[in-house]
Amino acid sequence: MRKSLYMNILVPLDGSKYSEKALLHACDMAKNYQSRLILLYVVEKVISVNPLDRKAYLGMLRKFGNNVLVKGKNTAIKQGIESKIVLKEGNIANEIIKLAKKEQCNLIIVGNKGLGATARFFLGSISNKLANNSPCSILIVK
């Protein structure tokens, strides 16, 4: 087998069925190309009226993100794939792009839809921004 064009695959997760489907595609590609998987959850920082509410809300999102990443890692393990998990905070698309550059990713695999009103992985926003600014190829899974 020749060396893969996709040695490092980044999979942003958000807990939706679409990101889970993207993860399964990524596991399949990782098996076929002997790639390394990097699973990412981005806590989108929001500005709320009450700073105390904001702190509690971010804490809940971090906990949710950790759970999503552990579930994703377990899914990958069941598929026979080792993965690295990363939790970031900030603008979703910007953090995905920054990590893809830092980890020298060759491919980003995302779901075409996300968890709804929080603007997670909508084809018209996050995926579009990734398509225009990503340092590597993108696979959008439907």
Secondary structure, DSSP 4 states (H G I P E B T S, - for coil): -PPPS-SEEEEE--SSHHHHHHHHHHHHHHHHHTPEEEEEEEE-----S-HHHHHHHHHHHHHHHHHHHHHHHHHHHHTT--EEEEEEES-HHHHHHHHHHHTT-SEEEEES--SSTTT-S-IIIIIHHHHHH-SSEEEEE-
